[in-house]
Amino acid sequence: MNDQDKPYIDDNGTIVIPFNIDKKYHFWNGGQHLSKTMQELNVPEDIWHKHIEKPYPGNAA
């Protein structure tokens, strides 16, 4: 898959969710929560905390 077929992380650590991909990723319009997408992408902890206030998976207190 290329970057237009699924969400991806750009060089700045920003999660990019192309508008023309599966609507399940459109968290702003009833899709799955961004944290679920980030788990699917296996984002590193620093990127996780850039976008989500929830504890990083595996670090729950």
Stockholm file with secondary structure:
# STOCKHOLM 1.0

chainA/1-61         MNDQDKPYIDDNGTIVIPFNIDKKYHFWNGGQHLSKTMQELNVPEDIWHKHIEKPYPGNAA
#=GR chainA/1-61 SS CCTTTSCEECTTSCEECCTTSCGGGCGGGTCCCHHHHHHHHTCCHHHHHHHCCSCCTTCCC
#=GC SS_cons        CCTTTSCEECTTSCEECCTTSCGGGCGGGTCCCHHHHHHHHTCCHHHHHHHCCSCCTTCCC
//
